[in-house]
Amino acid sequence: MKYKLSDFAEFNPKEIISKGTIAKKVSMDILRPFCRDIPTFVLEKYDGGTKFRNGDTIMARITPCLENGKTAKVNVLEEGEVGFGSTEYIVFRPIEQVSDPDYLFYLICSPLVRDSAILSMVGSSGRQRVQTSVLEQLEIDAPELETQKRIGGLLKSIDDKIGLNNAVNNNLEEQAVVLFRSWFSTFSLSPNSPRVNSEFGEIPEDFAVVKVGSLPMLVTDYVANGSFASLKANVNLYQEPNYAYFIRNTDLKSGSFGVFVDQHSYEFLSKSTLYGGEIIISNVGDVGSVFLCPKLDGRMTLGNNIIMLRPEDDHLRYYLYIWFKYLQGQALIQGIKGGSAQSKFNKTDFKNISVLIPPKDILTRFHETVAPMFETISQRQTETSHLADLRDTLLPQLMSGEIDVSNLDL
């Protein structure tokens, strides 16, 4: 059946939160690219913003957030509770007996709506916004409600498994961080008396203060092979599978990897080849976001605006990852951040950061303790990547009716 999108979903439904009321806020930076679930929220006094309830779909209407996949299904509120967020959201609410909440979310994520939204954008460069009126008039072809529920349920089952994997991985990583703090923050394993260091305060005698650039590891970034002009001329990106994965900060955030390079580009970026397990740190824009590179089923190379660390001593891998993501390393990264229009730091400043390194025997014991946790995380990340690929492949086919779901029983 054909609908105007405004007859299939309610746009920006009216809700009330009194000014000054403490409510759950979902800011744009909280949303993860191409991820259904909202990972967290903050409690703040309401002073304006878009309002929504559980079951609503929120979609970024501003560039580059929309292009980066910032669309989510609200799931962090209690029954009857109203939350709020960025004024740069469009809120879609299913209409009773017309649209299913899960189907509506995937419809908004599908190329039919997403591509139309991007094409409707107007405004100055860098601040373009979706024309809501264009989306309201967009003509869609949607099945009857029971079929919607089957389609939404199938895609939901994939995202539910992705959500479960993410929850398990978050729990395992939290355990590793707790172990790190218990082993190193109090230096409980060192019998020696502490000494004072200007950067770190009191530290034990047998812990070394070492600059990142002096550690036995590769530190590289996207411009290792030349200027950005030469990169633009030599690196071709593809949205379909090609010679190698091109790993970007947004891909690591979402756990979905769908950008590729050809063989020439891969060879041009030879100094940025990834094998899995590297520590990857954003140095432009989202400064200080830290990831462990997953081991994908193909060649990989580094994307732009990120620095890669590959320790020669594998026992440093998880120690440095936690150090930079959660502890003193994060503060030191923020300390070298600069830039007026866009936050960033350069590789030279990063290599001059000092890191506190424990004795070899303690470092080895810590690595052997947490390595099984991170190996499990890596396995689940690989599974999640495959599930995301499956979901993204099925989505347009299900929405177009190419796949028959009439006999599907969920």
URPESUL-V641821 format. One record per backbone hydrogen bond with DSSP energy under -0.5 kcal/mol. CO is the residue of the C=O (numbers start at 1). NH is the residue of the N-H. If there is no record, write none. Layout:
# URPESUL-V641821
CO_NH + CO_NH
This chain:
# URPESUL-V641821
1_142 + 3_140 + 4_7 + 4_8 + 5_8 + 5_9 + 8_95 + 10_93 + 18_21 + 21_23 + 21_46 + 23_44 + 24_84 + 25_27 + 25_42 + 26_86 + 27_30 + 27_31 + 28_31 + 32_35 + 36_73 + 37_39 + 42_25 + 42_44 + 44_23 + 46_20 + 48_47 + 50_85 + 52_83 + 53_56 + 56_74 + 57_92 + 58_72 + 59_90 + 61_130 + 62_66 + 64_68 + 65_70 + 66_69 + 69_34 + 69_35 + 69_71 + 70_60 + 72_58 + 72_74 + 74_55 + 78_81 + 83_52 + 84_26 + 85_50 + 86_89 + 88_61 + 90_59 + 91_12 + 92_57 + 93_10 + 94_96 + 95_98 + 95_99 + 100_104 + 101_105 + 102_106 + 103_107 + 104_108 + 105_109 + 106_110 + 107_113 + 110_113 + 110_114 + 111_115 + 111_116 + 113_117 + 114_118 + 115_119 + 116_120 + 118_121 + 122_129 + 124_127 + 128_63 + 129_122 + 130_132 + 131_134 + 131_135 + 132_136 + 133_137 + 135_138 + 136_6 + 138_5 + 140_3 + 140_142 + 144_147 + 144_148 + 145_149 + 146_150 + 147_151 + 148_152 + 149_153 + 150_154 + 151_155 + 152_156 + 153_157 + 154_158 + 155_159 + 156_160 + 157_161 + 158_162 + 159_163 + 160_164 + 161_165 + 162_166 + 163_167 + 164_168 + 165_169 + 166_170 + 167_171 + 168_172 + 169_173 + 170_174 + 171_175 + 172_176 + 173_177 + 174_178 + 175_179 + 176_180 + 177_181 + 178_182 + 179_183 + 180_184 + 180_185 + 181_185 + 181_186 + 183_189 + 187_190 + 189_191 + 193_205 + 195_203 + 197_201 + 201_197 + 203_195 + 204_207 + 208_210 + 208_357 + 210_355 + 211_214 + 211_215 + 212_215 + 215_217 + 216_312 + 216_313 + 218_220 + 218_310 + 220_308 + 221_224 + 222_225 + 223_226 + 227_231 + 228_232 + 229_233 + 230_234 + 231_235 + 234_236 + 236_262 + 238_260 + 244_261 + 245_247 + 245_301 + 246_248 + 247_303 + 248_252 + 249_253 + 250_254 + 251_255 + 251_256 + 256_258 + 259_246 + 260_238 + 261_244 + 262_266 + 263_267 + 264_268 + 265_269 + 267_270 + 269_272 + 270_273 + 272_302 + 274_300 + 278_280 + 278_293 + 279_309 + 280_291 + 281_307 + 282_288 + 283_345 + 284_286 + 285_287 + 286_289 + 289_282 + 291_280 + 291_293 + 293_277 + 294_296 + 296_298 + 299_245 + 300_274 + 301_247 + 305_283 + 305_284 + 306_222 + 307_281 + 308_220 + 309_279 + 310_218 + 312_314 + 313_316 + 314_317 + 316_320 + 317_321 + 318_322 + 319_323 + 320_324 + 321_325 + 322_326 + 322_327 + 323_327 + 323_329 + 323_330 + 327_330 + 327_331 + 328_332 + 329_333 + 330_334 + 331_335 + 332_336 + 333_336 + 334_337 + 338_344 + 343_285 + 344_338 + 346_350 + 347_351 + 348_352 + 349_352 + 350_353 + 351_213 + 353_212 + 355_210 + 355_357 + 357_208 + 359_363 + 360_364 + 361_365 + 362_366 + 363_367 + 364_368 + 365_369 + 366_370 + 367_371 + 370_373 + 370_374 + 371_375 + 372_376 + 373_377 + 374_378 + 375_379 + 376_380 + 377_381 + 378_382 + 379_383 + 380_384 + 381_385 + 382_386 + 383_387 + 384_388 + 385_389 + 386_390 + 387_391 + 388_392 + 389_393 + 390_394 + 391_395 + 392_396 + 393_397 + 394_398 + 395_399 + 396_400 + 397_401 + 397_402 + 397_403 + 398_401 + 402_404 + 403_405 + 405_408 + 408_410
